[in-house]
Structures are given as structure tokens and as C-alpha cells.
Amino acid sequence: MSAWMEAKKEVLKALKTALGKQYAPSVDELETPPEPRFGDFAFPCFALAKGWKKSPVEIAVELVGHIEIKGLIRKVEPRGPYINFFLDTARFGKIVVEQIEQEKTAYGHSVSGADKSVLVEYAQPNTHKEIHVGHLRNFFVGYTTTKLLETVGYRVIPVTYTNDLGMHVAKCLWAMKKFHVKEVDPSKEERSAFLGKVYTEATQASETDPNAKEEISAVFQALESGKRGPFLSLWKKTRKWSIEEIKGVFKELGLIFQAWYYESDFIESSHLLIEDLKHRQVARLSEGATIVDLSEEKLGVNLLVRSDGTLLYNAKDLPLAMRKEEEFHPQRSLYVVDVRQSLAMQQLFATLKRMGFQKELTHLSYDFVTLKEGAMSSRKGNIVRYQDFRDSMVEWAHTETQKRHTDWKQTKMEKVARAVAFSAMRFGMLRQDLSKPIVFDMEEALSFDGFSGPYLLYTYARIQSILRKVERRSLEKRNMSSWKTEQEHQLFVTLASYPHVVFQTAQDFHLDRLAQYLFELCKQFSVFYHEVPVLQAETAEQMADRATLVAVTGQTIKNGLSILGIQTIEEM
């Protein structure tokens, strides 16, 4: 049982004793007051008014006189129609500390998802295109979602699905044959940028030249039909380039998958499945195309096969769902896909349901990342490549680190700069409500004193610096009874709420809640450290107790950052 729940139950027990058989309050009725000065818990008396034939204000005053002050309860007072409960800082703090010290990296973990499995599909980059800033939100949302679910006990199966056979591939191959046939292959470092340039060339040509559009369409049909002819070897070579690039980025970002799926593996199975759906009257022909009529679900028409015989994305997602079920048997599947695909996701789920697929399917959507001039587009060529973005972030972080630590060795400076840059990337993408777009501001994301990843890293590093100054022997003098200040109290309250924040975030996937929590925890720690002496405490016992509070705060920050995929550093 968490410290917070233990405190709630003790407050509830005191209420039940005071109320006797007149009313049985539940733990859900205990509210969090709007301000710390109103206590730690508030019990509303409105539900008692009818039975007691008194106003809630009168009831609150009367009940307070019957509540026993003992254990974790330090004070009880009426405030309007509420009874406010104040916890004893030292006693409550001792429970919080003991739980964090015992659980360490497992603090915040639970078993609510035990014996349940969830498959999370995320990171769906296309081959023959560059990975850019816009992809990062998907990567980090998917990663954090898997970590959250693991933290609350689920068996999580992360998978990735790569589109290696779409119209974008046809455009690249056509343009390479048309404009670059005599060119020497680019170096490994230049391949991604080269494919991006070729794709943009093909897109621009198809928008102005009808012949180019027809030729690209013919290439696409040949690729999908398996009759790849002169394009087969080029497709294999450039596909290999892209997959190597994708795997390199995934490795750098710590993205690990149990299965890799490729669109090209589902062409034949898609056609076979669609024929079966037509036979079962789930799908039908309409003006030469194959559709699933979802008008009953108010989802329009799910177009599976175009009139030219080529497949749409949703067609290939059907056998993919079957493959996932055969290989992993998850009780639930999450699709981390941007909000622009919401209708397509609903149509996919509705079609699977008509096929008899009964497992729980969830679309975890997010809005896109924009530049100041608008949304990024590979088609227009106005993207910010991941590698360029990363290098700019690392360079800025390196410059700032160098200013602060001119005496550091280059290797140490580079390690810290990368940690700072990657924390800025991840936190910058996760701190925003998923339903809102992100206009990524590099300077703001890299700030050392704002709502940013580097600020959280700085707080953690500062905590480690404090602890290095505390002699290990002095910690033996702690008695965990000297905590009395309001700053200590609020820090304990925030630390105690961490398991609930993690649990709640794993339920509704409001990932910004965890980011906001960590920011608030770091701010509270800063207030505590500025206003309450630690290293200069009046007594050895006070110093030991406060150093203990510093240590468990650091552990909690580290645990939360780990879920976000942010690695901590000892110095900054």
C-alpha cells in the first residue's frame, strides 16, 4: 500500500469512528484541497445534510469535535462545508521515506496489469524518406507508453511497422532512373538525404508533368504486383539503405521492438483476405474498387482496393492485425498514430470487428509537430532531418556546458551535452497535451531553468552534488522525526503522490501529467533547498533527516525520468 493510500485510510477510519453507523464514507469522497494551507485531505459534508437535517457547515463544525487526533493526523478543522485534515509531517514522512528506500527503482510500480498483455505498435517510418523532427513525437509517445504499461505490471509487446512499398517508394525509384542513373551511389552518411532529395524531385515532377505522374503510377503498380522488373534490384538496394538508417536511429534513441513488420510482406495475404471478405459479404465491389460499407457505424466507406488494383493502407493493416494476434495473442492492442489518421483507424477497427475480431483496439492519437511556417512535409522538402536537429541540439548543449565547466575533459563534456540534448528532445515532445500540436522551440526546450528536460536533469545532478557533500556516517544519525517545516511537508506530499500519478497516466495516457508532475517536484525541491538548511542544519539529526529527504527526492525524479526515456547524469 502506498504512503498516500495509507494516510487516506487512516483519515477515513477516523471519520468512520466519528460518524458511527450514521454514514459510511468512502475513500473516493476524500478530496485534495485547492491550497496547502487548507490541509492534505478534505471531506465534504453535503451528503450528510439530508439525514442530519442540518447545513453542511454546521455538520462540519460538529463532526470535528468527535474526530480523534492521533497517528498520522496532526490537526482537523472545519472550513465551510468541509472538514480539513492535516497530516503529521514527521510520521507521514517516515512512511514515505521507508517506502521509497525499500522499493528504490521500483517505487511507483504496481501490479494492476499483472497477467495481462498489451501490444503497442509505434514508430512507423517510411523507407525512402528521411526521419525528421515530426517522427520524434511518435517515437517518444510510443516508448513512454510502453514503459508506463510495464511499470503498472502489463506484459508489453512493442512492435514497429514500416511502409516499404508505397507510392513514395515508386516516386523515389522513378526519379533515380530518370535523373540519377549515371550518378555514383552516395556514401552511407548521405544516403538518407539523397533519398529525401529524390523524393522531393519526383513529387514536384508529378505535380507539373502528367506523363511523370502516369509513369510513377505504373512503377507503383509493378512494385505492388510483384512484377518489379528493372526496379527490383534498385528497390532492394535503396530499401536496405533506409532500413539501416531507421535501425540506427532506433538504436540511438533506445527503441527496442519484439517484432518488425514490413508492408511488402502483406501484399499477397491482403489480396487473399480481401477475396475472403468479399465471399463473406463483408466487402464488396463498387465502381471497380473494393470497399467495406461502414455507413451503419457512421464511418463512411473503408476503401481497401483502388480501381487500378492497388491496395490502400487499411487493406494491409487487416492481415497485419491477424499476424499480431497469431504471434502474440495480446488482450489489447494500441496503435500510436497521429490524429490525422483518426478516421482510418476507426474504419480499420470497425472492419476488424465485422470480421469477428473481438480484441480491444485503441488508437492513441497525437497532434503533429510544426515548424514556425507550418507543418513539415517530405513532399515539399521543408523538413528538419533528425540528424541535423540532433546535432544542433547537442552543439548548443555542448556550448552551454563548456561555459559552465571549462576544466572538464572533452569526453565528459560530450557525454553531458548529449544527455542534456536528448532530455530536451524527449521532454519537449512529451510535456505537451497529445491533443495539441507542438511548435518546437529549441531554445525553450534546452533551457536550464524552465519547463524543460535540462531543468529536471539539473535538479537531479544538484541533488547528487548535495549528497556527495554529506558524509555517509552522518546519515546514521537520522531519526526521521525532525521534519517539521511546511517545505518538507509539501515535498513529502508530492513524493507520496508519485505512484498514483504513474497509475493514472497509464490508464488514460495523458503523458503530459507525468511530465508536469516531475517539473512540479523539481520546483518544490528547489523551494525546499533554498529555504530549509540541509548541509548547515542546526543539528546532526536534522542534517541526516533532510539529506534523507533529498535522497528519496532524487530517486523519485530518476524513476520518473526513466519512464520518459531520459537518462540522468551526476554532474551538470
C-alpha positions as CSV (number, residue, x, y, z in Angstrom):
1,M,0.0,0.0,0.0
2,S,1.3,3.4,-0.9
3,A,2.0,6.0,1.8
4,W,-0.7,8.2,0.3
5,M,-3.3,5.5,0.4
6,E,-2.2,4.6,4.0
7,A,-2.8,8.2,5.0
8,K,-6.2,8.2,3.3
9,K,-7.3,5.1,5.0
10,E,-6.3,6.4,8.4
11,V,-8.3,9.6,7.8
12,L,-11.2,7.5,6.6
13,K,-11.0,5.4,9.7
14,A,-11.1,8.5,11.9
15,L,-14.2,9.7,10.0
16,K,-16.0,6.4,10.3
17,T,-15.3,6.3,14.1
18,A,-16.7,9.8,14.5
19,L,-19.8,9.1,12.3
20,G,-20.6,5.7,13.8
21,K,-23.5,4.0,12.0
22,Q,-25.0,7.2,10.7
23,Y,-23.0,7.3,7.5
24,A,-20.3,5.2,5.8
25,P,-17.8,7.5,4.0
26,S,-15.7,6.1,1.1
27,V,-12.1,6.8,0.2
28,D,-13.3,8.4,-3.0
29,E,-15.1,11.1,-1.1
30,L,-11.8,12.5,0.3
31,E,-10.7,15.4,-1.8
32,T,-7.4,17.3,-2.2
33,P,-7.9,20.9,-1.0
34,P,-7.2,23.6,-3.5
35,E,-4.3,25.1,-1.5
36,P,-1.8,23.5,1.0
37,R,-3.0,25.9,3.8
38,F,-6.3,24.1,3.8
39,G,-4.7,20.7,4.7
40,D,-3.9,17.5,2.9
41,F,-7.4,16.0,2.7
42,A,-10.9,17.5,2.7
43,F,-14.1,15.7,3.4
44,P,-17.3,17.3,2.1
45,C,-20.3,17.2,4.4
46,F,-23.0,17.8,1.7
47,A,-24.1,14.1,1.6
48,L,-24.9,14.2,5.4
49,A,-27.2,17.3,5.3
50,K,-30.4,15.5,4.4
51,G,-30.1,12.8,7.1
52,W,-28.8,15.1,9.8
53,K,-31.3,17.9,8.9
54,K,-28.5,20.4,9.3
55,S,-26.5,22.5,6.9
56,P,-23.1,21.1,5.8
57,V,-21.4,23.9,7.6
58,E,-23.0,23.0,10.9
59,I,-22.2,19.4,10.4
60,A,-18.5,20.1,9.7
61,V,-18.2,22.1,12.9
62,E,-20.0,19.3,14.9
63,L,-18.0,16.4,13.4
64,V,-14.6,18.0,14.0
65,G,-15.2,17.7,17.8
66,H,-15.7,13.9,17.5
67,I,-12.5,13.2,15.4
68,E,-9.6,11.8,17.4
69,I,-6.2,13.4,16.8
70,K,-3.7,10.6,16.6
71,G,-1.3,8.6,14.4
72,L,-0.8,10.4,11.0
73,I,-3.5,13.0,11.8
74,R,-2.0,16.2,13.3
75,K,-4.9,18.6,13.1
76,V,-8.5,18.7,11.9
77,E,-10.5,21.8,11.3
78,P,-13.8,22.8,9.7
79,R,-13.8,25.1,6.8
80,G,-17.2,25.9,5.4
81,P,-19.0,22.7,4.4
82,Y,-15.6,20.8,4.5
83,I,-13.6,19.1,7.2
84,N,-9.9,19.6,6.5
85,F,-7.3,17.1,7.7
86,F,-3.6,17.9,8.3
87,L,-1.1,15.1,8.4
88,D,1.8,14.9,10.8
89,T,4.9,15.8,8.8
90,A,7.4,13.5,10.6
91,R,5.2,10.5,10.9
92,F,3.9,10.7,7.3
93,G,7.4,11.5,6.0
94,K,8.8,8.4,7.7
95,I,6.3,6.2,5.8
96,V,7.1,7.9,2.5
97,V,10.9,7.5,3.0
98,E,10.7,3.9,4.1
99,Q,8.6,3.0,1.0
100,I,11.0,4.8,-1.4
101,E,14.1,3.4,0.2
102,Q,12.7,-0.1,0.2
103,E,11.4,-0.1,-3.4
104,K,14.2,2.1,-4.9
105,T,13.9,1.9,-8.8
106,A,10.6,0.0,-8.3
107,Y,9.0,3.0,-6.5
108,G,5.8,3.8,-8.5
109,H,5.4,0.3,-9.8
110,S,2.2,-1.6,-9.3
111,V,0.6,-4.9,-10.4
112,S,-2.7,-3.6,-11.8
113,G,-1.8,-5.0,-15.2
114,A,-0.5,-8.4,-14.0
115,D,-1.3,-11.3,-16.2
116,K,-2.5,-9.0,-19.0
117,S,-0.7,-8.3,-22.3
118,V,-0.8,-5.2,-24.4
119,L,0.7,-4.9,-27.9
120,V,1.9,-1.4,-28.7
121,E,2.5,-0.5,-32.4
122,Y,4.5,2.7,-32.8
123,A,7.4,4.1,-34.9
124,Q,6.1,3.6,-38.4
125,P,8.6,5.5,-40.6
126,N,8.5,5.0,-44.3
127,T,11.6,3.7,-46.2
128,H,12.9,6.0,-48.9
129,K,12.2,9.1,-46.8
130,E,14.2,10.8,-44.1
131,I,13.4,10.6,-40.4
132,H,12.6,14.1,-39.3
133,V,11.6,16.0,-36.2
134,G,7.9,15.2,-36.8
135,H,8.6,11.5,-36.3
136,L,10.1,12.1,-32.8
137,R,6.7,12.7,-31.2
138,N,5.5,9.3,-32.3
139,F,8.7,7.6,-31.2
140,F,8.7,9.2,-27.7
141,V,5.0,8.8,-27.1
142,G,5.2,5.1,-28.1
143,Y,8.3,4.5,-25.9
144,T,6.8,6.2,-22.9
145,T,3.5,4.4,-23.3
146,T,5.3,1.0,-23.3
147,K,7.3,2.0,-20.2
148,L,4.2,3.2,-18.3
149,L,2.3,0.0,-19.1
150,E,5.3,-2.1,-17.9
151,T,5.5,0.0,-14.7
152,V,2.0,-0.9,-13.8
153,G,2.5,-4.6,-14.4
154,Y,1.5,-5.3,-18.0
155,R,3.4,-7.7,-20.3
156,V,4.1,-5.2,-23.1
157,I,4.9,-6.2,-26.7
158,P,6.3,-3.2,-28.7
159,V,6.3,-3.7,-32.5
160,T,7.1,-1.4,-35.4
161,Y,5.5,-1.4,-38.9
162,T,7.4,0.1,-41.8
163,N,5.9,1.1,-45.1
164,D,8.5,-0.1,-47.7
165,L,6.2,-0.3,-50.7
166,G,4.0,2.8,-51.1
167,M,3.7,5.5,-53.7
168,H,6.6,7.3,-52.1
169,V,8.9,4.4,-53.0
170,A,7.7,4.4,-56.6
171,K,8.5,8.1,-56.8
172,C,12.0,7.6,-55.5
173,L,12.8,4.7,-57.9
174,W,11.3,6.5,-60.9
175,A,13.3,9.7,-60.1
176,M,16.5,7.7,-59.6
177,K,16.1,6.0,-63.0
178,K,15.1,9.3,-64.6
179,F,17.6,11.8,-63.2
180,H,20.3,9.9,-61.4
181,V,21.1,6.8,-63.3
182,K,24.7,7.7,-64.0
183,E,25.5,9.0,-60.6
184,V,27.7,7.2,-58.1
185,D,25.9,5.8,-55.1
186,P,26.0,8.3,-52.2
187,S,28.1,7.5,-49.1
188,K,26.4,5.8,-46.2
189,E,26.1,9.2,-44.3
190,E,24.5,10.8,-47.4
191,R,22.0,8.1,-48.4
192,S,19.1,9.4,-46.3
193,A,19.4,13.0,-47.6
194,F,19.8,11.7,-51.1
195,L,16.6,9.7,-51.0
196,G,14.8,12.7,-49.5
197,K,16.0,14.9,-52.3
198,V,15.0,12.4,-55.0
199,Y,11.5,12.0,-53.4
200,T,11.0,15.8,-53.5
201,E,12.2,15.9,-57.1
202,A,9.7,13.2,-58.1
203,T,6.8,14.8,-56.2
204,Q,7.5,18.2,-57.9
205,A,7.7,16.5,-61.3
206,S,4.4,14.6,-60.8
207,E,2.6,17.8,-59.9
208,T,3.6,19.6,-63.1
209,D,4.1,16.8,-65.7
210,P,1.1,14.4,-66.4
211,N,3.4,11.9,-68.1
212,A,5.6,11.7,-65.0
213,K,2.5,11.1,-62.9
214,E,1.5,8.2,-65.2
215,E,4.9,6.7,-65.2
216,I,5.2,6.8,-61.4
217,S,1.8,5.2,-61.1
218,A,2.9,2.4,-63.4
219,V,6.0,1.9,-61.3
220,F,3.8,1.6,-58.2
221,Q,1.6,-1.0,-59.8
222,A,4.6,-3.0,-60.9
223,L,6.1,-2.9,-57.4
224,E,2.9,-4.0,-55.7
225,S,2.0,-6.7,-58.2
226,G,5.4,-8.3,-57.6
227,K,6.5,-7.7,-61.3
228,R,9.2,-5.3,-60.3
229,G,11.3,-5.9,-63.3
230,P,14.0,-3.3,-63.8
231,F,13.1,-1.8,-60.4
232,L,13.6,-4.9,-58.3
233,S,17.4,-4.6,-57.6
234,L,17.1,-0.8,-57.1
235,W,14.2,-1.3,-54.7
236,K,16.2,-3.9,-52.7
237,K,19.3,-1.7,-52.6
238,T,17.5,1.5,-51.6
239,R,15.2,-0.4,-49.1
240,K,18.3,-1.7,-47.4
241,W,19.8,1.8,-47.2
242,S,16.6,3.0,-45.5
243,I,16.2,0.1,-43.1
244,E,19.9,0.5,-42.0
245,E,19.2,4.2,-41.4
246,I,16.0,3.5,-39.4
247,K,17.6,0.9,-37.3
248,G,20.5,3.3,-36.5
249,V,18.1,6.0,-35.3
250,F,16.1,3.5,-33.2
251,K,19.2,2.2,-31.6
252,E,20.4,5.8,-30.8
253,L,17.0,6.6,-29.2
254,G,16.8,3.3,-27.3
255,L,13.7,2.0,-29.1
256,I,13.6,-1.8,-28.9
257,F,10.9,-3.9,-30.6
258,Q,9.9,-7.5,-30.3
259,A,8.8,-7.6,-33.9
260,W,9.5,-5.7,-37.1
261,Y,6.8,-5.8,-39.8
262,Y,7.1,-4.6,-43.4
263,E,4.3,-3.6,-45.7
264,S,5.8,-5.7,-48.6
265,D,5.2,-8.8,-46.5
266,F,1.5,-8.3,-46.5
267,I,0.6,-7.8,-50.2
268,E,-0.3,-11.4,-51.0
269,S,-2.1,-12.0,-47.7
270,S,-4.1,-8.8,-48.2
271,H,-5.4,-9.9,-51.5
272,L,-6.3,-13.3,-50.2
273,L,-8.0,-11.8,-47.1
274,I,-10.0,-9.3,-49.3
275,E,-11.2,-12.1,-51.5
276,D,-12.4,-13.9,-48.4
277,L,-14.2,-10.8,-47.1
278,K,-16.0,-10.4,-50.5
279,H,-17.0,-14.1,-50.3
280,R,-18.4,-13.4,-46.7
281,Q,-20.1,-10.2,-48.0
282,V,-18.1,-8.1,-45.5
283,A,-16.5,-6.3,-48.5
284,R,-17.9,-5.7,-52.0
285,L,-17.1,-4.2,-55.3
286,S,-18.1,-0.6,-56.0
287,E,-17.2,1.1,-59.4
288,G,-14.2,-1.2,-59.8
289,A,-12.9,-0.7,-56.3
290,T,-13.3,-2.9,-53.2
291,I,-14.9,-1.3,-50.2
292,V,-16.4,-2.1,-46.8
293,D,-19.6,-0.1,-46.3
294,L,-19.5,1.3,-42.8
295,S,-22.5,3.6,-43.1
296,E,-24.2,1.7,-40.2
297,E,-21.3,2.8,-38.0
298,K,-21.4,6.3,-39.5
299,L,-17.8,5.9,-40.7
300,G,-18.5,6.1,-44.4
301,V,-16.7,3.7,-46.8
302,N,-13.4,1.9,-46.0
303,L,-11.7,1.7,-49.4
304,L,-9.4,-1.3,-49.5
305,V,-8.5,-1.7,-53.2
306,R,-8.4,1.1,-55.8
307,S,-10.0,0.5,-59.2
308,D,-6.5,0.0,-60.6
309,G,-6.0,-3.0,-58.3
310,T,-3.5,-1.4,-55.9
311,L,-4.1,-1.7,-52.1
312,L,-4.6,1.1,-49.6
313,Y,-3.0,1.2,-46.1
314,N,-6.1,-0.2,-44.3
315,A,-6.1,-3.2,-46.6
316,K,-2.7,-4.3,-45.4
317,D,-3.5,-3.4,-41.8
318,L,-6.1,-6.2,-41.8
319,P,-3.7,-9.2,-42.2
320,L,-1.2,-7.3,-40.0
321,A,-3.7,-7.4,-37.2
322,M,-4.2,-11.1,-37.8
323,R,-0.4,-11.7,-37.7
324,K,-0.1,-9.9,-34.4
325,E,-2.8,-12.0,-32.9
326,E,-1.3,-15.2,-34.2
327,E,2.2,-14.4,-32.9
328,F,1.4,-12.7,-29.5
329,H,-2.3,-13.1,-28.6
330,P,-2.5,-9.7,-26.8
331,Q,-5.6,-8.9,-24.9
332,R,-5.3,-5.3,-26.1
333,S,-3.6,-3.5,-29.0
334,L,-2.6,0.1,-29.0
335,Y,-1.9,2.0,-32.3
336,V,0.2,5.1,-31.8
337,V,-0.7,7.0,-34.9
338,D,-1.2,10.7,-35.5
339,V,-4.6,12.4,-35.2
340,R,-4.9,12.9,-39.0
341,Q,-5.4,9.1,-39.3
342,S,-8.3,9.0,-36.8
343,L,-11.0,8.2,-39.4
344,A,-8.8,5.5,-41.0
345,M,-8.2,4.0,-37.5
346,Q,-11.9,3.9,-36.7
347,Q,-12.6,2.3,-40.1
348,L,-9.9,-0.3,-39.5
349,F,-11.3,-1.2,-36.1
350,A,-14.9,-1.4,-37.4
351,T,-13.8,-3.6,-40.3
352,L,-11.9,-6.0,-38.0
353,K,-15.0,-6.2,-35.8
354,R,-17.1,-7.1,-38.7
355,M,-14.6,-9.9,-39.5
356,G,-15.2,-11.3,-36.0
357,F,-12.1,-9.8,-34.3
358,Q,-13.0,-9.3,-30.7
359,K,-9.9,-8.0,-29.0
360,E,-9.7,-4.5,-27.6
361,L,-8.2,-2.0,-30.0
362,T,-7.2,1.6,-29.1
363,H,-6.0,4.4,-31.2
364,L,-3.6,6.6,-29.2
365,S,-3.5,9.7,-31.2
366,Y,-1.4,12.8,-31.0
367,D,-1.2,16.1,-33.0
368,F,1.7,16.8,-35.2
369,V,4.9,18.8,-34.7
370,T,5.1,22.0,-36.7
371,L,7.8,24.5,-37.8
372,K,7.1,28.2,-37.4
373,E,6.0,28.3,-41.0
374,G,3.6,25.4,-40.6
375,A,3.5,21.6,-40.8
376,M,6.5,19.7,-42.1
377,S,6.2,17.8,-45.4
378,S,8.6,15.4,-47.1
379,R,6.7,16.1,-50.3
380,K,7.5,19.8,-50.2
381,G,11.0,19.1,-48.8
382,N,10.6,21.5,-45.9
383,I,11.5,19.1,-43.2
384,V,14.2,19.2,-40.4
385,R,16.2,16.0,-40.6
386,Y,16.5,14.1,-37.3
387,Q,20.3,14.1,-37.6
388,D,20.5,17.8,-38.2
389,F,18.1,18.5,-35.4
390,R,20.1,16.3,-33.0
391,D,23.4,17.8,-34.0
392,S,22.1,21.3,-33.4
393,M,20.7,20.4,-30.0
394,V,24.0,18.7,-29.0
395,E,26.1,21.6,-30.2
396,W,24.0,24.1,-28.3
397,A,24.2,21.9,-25.1
398,H,27.9,21.5,-25.6
399,T,28.4,25.3,-25.8
400,E,26.4,25.8,-22.6
401,T,28.2,23.0,-20.7
402,Q,31.6,24.4,-21.8
403,K,30.7,27.8,-20.4
404,R,30.0,26.3,-17.0
405,H,32.8,23.8,-16.8
406,T,36.0,25.0,-18.6
407,D,38.0,22.4,-16.6
408,W,36.1,19.3,-17.8
409,K,37.7,16.8,-20.1
410,Q,36.3,16.7,-23.7
411,T,34.8,13.2,-23.3
412,K,32.9,14.2,-20.1
413,M,31.7,17.4,-21.7
414,E,30.4,15.5,-24.8
415,K,28.6,12.9,-22.6
416,V,26.8,15.6,-20.6
417,A,26.0,17.6,-23.7
418,R,24.3,14.6,-25.3
419,A,22.4,13.8,-22.2
420,V,21.1,17.4,-22.0
421,A,20.2,17.5,-25.7
422,F,18.3,14.2,-25.6
423,S,16.5,15.2,-22.4
424,A,15.4,18.4,-24.2
425,M,14.2,16.4,-27.2
426,R,12.2,13.9,-25.3
427,F,10.7,16.2,-22.6
428,G,9.9,18.8,-25.3
429,M,7.8,16.3,-27.1
430,L,6.2,14.8,-24.0
431,R,5.3,17.8,-21.9
432,Q,2.5,18.9,-24.3
433,D,-1.0,17.5,-24.2
434,L,-1.2,14.9,-27.0
435,S,-4.3,16.6,-28.5
436,K,-2.4,19.8,-29.2
437,P,0.2,20.5,-31.9
438,I,3.8,21.3,-30.9
439,V,5.7,24.2,-32.3
440,F,9.1,23.0,-31.2
441,D,11.3,25.9,-29.8
442,M,14.9,24.7,-29.4
443,E,15.9,27.5,-27.1
444,E,13.0,26.9,-24.8
445,A,13.5,23.1,-24.8
446,L,17.1,23.5,-23.9
447,S,16.5,26.0,-21.1
448,F,18.2,25.1,-17.8
449,D,15.6,26.9,-15.7
450,G,12.2,26.4,-17.4
451,F,9.7,23.6,-18.1
452,S,12.3,21.5,-19.8
453,G,14.3,18.3,-19.7
454,P,17.6,20.0,-18.9
455,Y,16.0,21.7,-15.8
456,L,15.0,18.2,-14.5
457,L,18.4,16.8,-15.2
458,Y,20.0,19.9,-13.4
459,T,17.8,19.3,-10.4
460,Y,18.8,15.6,-10.2
461,A,22.5,16.5,-10.7
462,R,22.2,19.1,-7.9
463,I,20.8,16.5,-5.6
464,Q,23.7,14.2,-6.3
465,S,26.1,17.1,-5.6
466,I,24.4,17.7,-2.2
467,L,24.6,14.0,-1.3
468,R,28.3,13.8,-2.1
469,K,28.9,16.5,0.5
470,V,27.1,14.5,3.2
471,E,29.3,12.1,4.9
472,R,27.9,8.5,5.0
473,R,28.5,8.3,8.7
474,S,26.3,11.4,9.3
475,L,23.3,9.7,7.8
476,E,23.5,7.1,10.6
477,K,22.4,9.8,12.9
478,R,19.0,10.2,11.3
479,N,15.9,9.5,13.5
480,M,13.3,10.6,10.9
481,S,11.4,12.7,13.4
482,S,12.8,16.2,12.9
483,W,10.8,17.1,9.8
484,K,8.5,19.9,10.7
485,T,8.7,22.7,8.1
486,E,6.0,23.4,5.6
487,Q,8.5,22.9,2.7
488,E,9.4,19.4,4.0
489,H,5.7,18.6,4.3
490,Q,4.8,19.6,0.8
491,L,7.8,17.7,-0.6
492,F,6.6,14.6,1.2
493,V,3.1,15.1,-0.1
494,T,4.3,15.4,-3.7
495,L,6.6,12.4,-3.4
496,A,3.8,10.3,-1.9
497,S,1.5,11.1,-4.9
498,Y,4.0,9.7,-7.5
499,P,2.6,6.1,-7.6
500,H,-0.9,7.5,-8.2
501,V,0.4,9.8,-11.0
502,V,2.1,6.9,-12.7
503,F,-1.0,4.7,-12.3
504,Q,-3.4,7.3,-13.6
505,T,-1.2,8.2,-16.6
506,A,-1.0,4.5,-17.5
507,Q,-4.8,4.5,-17.5
508,D,-5.6,7.5,-19.7
509,F,-2.2,8.1,-21.5
510,H,-2.1,11.8,-20.6
511,L,1.6,11.7,-20.7
512,D,1.9,15.4,-20.0
513,R,0.6,14.7,-16.5
514,L,3.8,12.8,-15.6
515,A,6.0,15.5,-17.2
516,Q,4.2,18.2,-15.3
517,Y,4.5,16.2,-12.1
518,L,8.3,15.9,-12.4
519,F,8.5,19.6,-13.1
520,E,6.5,20.4,-10.0
521,L,8.5,18.0,-7.9
522,C,11.8,19.7,-9.0
523,K,10.3,23.2,-8.3
524,Q,9.3,22.1,-4.9
525,F,12.7,20.6,-4.2
526,S,14.3,23.9,-5.2
527,V,12.0,25.8,-2.8
528,F,12.8,23.4,0.0
529,Y,16.6,23.6,-0.5
530,H,16.6,27.4,-0.7
531,E,14.5,27.8,2.5
532,V,15.5,24.8,4.6
533,P,19.1,24.4,5.6
534,V,20.5,20.9,4.8
535,L,24.2,21.0,5.0
536,Q,24.1,23.8,7.5
537,A,21.2,22.3,9.6
538,E,21.2,23.1,13.3
539,T,21.7,19.6,14.5
540,A,23.3,16.4,13.1
541,E,19.9,14.7,13.3
542,Q,18.3,17.5,11.2
543,M,21.0,17.3,8.6
544,A,20.7,13.5,8.4
545,D,16.9,13.6,8.1
546,R,16.9,16.4,5.5
547,A,19.7,14.6,3.5
548,T,17.4,11.5,3.5
549,L,14.6,13.6,2.1
550,V,17.0,14.9,-0.6
551,A,18.0,11.3,-1.5
552,V,14.4,10.0,-1.9
553,T,13.5,13.0,-4.0
554,G,16.4,12.2,-6.3
555,Q,15.3,8.6,-6.5
556,T,11.7,9.6,-7.5
557,I,13.0,12.0,-10.1
558,K,15.2,9.3,-11.6
559,N,12.3,6.8,-11.7
560,G,10.0,9.3,-13.5
561,L,12.7,10.3,-16.0
562,S,13.3,6.7,-16.7
563,I,9.7,6.2,-17.8
564,L,10.2,9.2,-20.2
565,G,13.3,7.6,-21.6
566,I,15.6,10.3,-20.1
567,Q,18.9,9.2,-18.6
568,T,20.1,11.0,-15.6
569,I,23.6,12.4,-15.1
570,E,25.5,13.0,-11.8
571,E,27.0,16.4,-12.8
572,M,26.0,19.3,-15.0
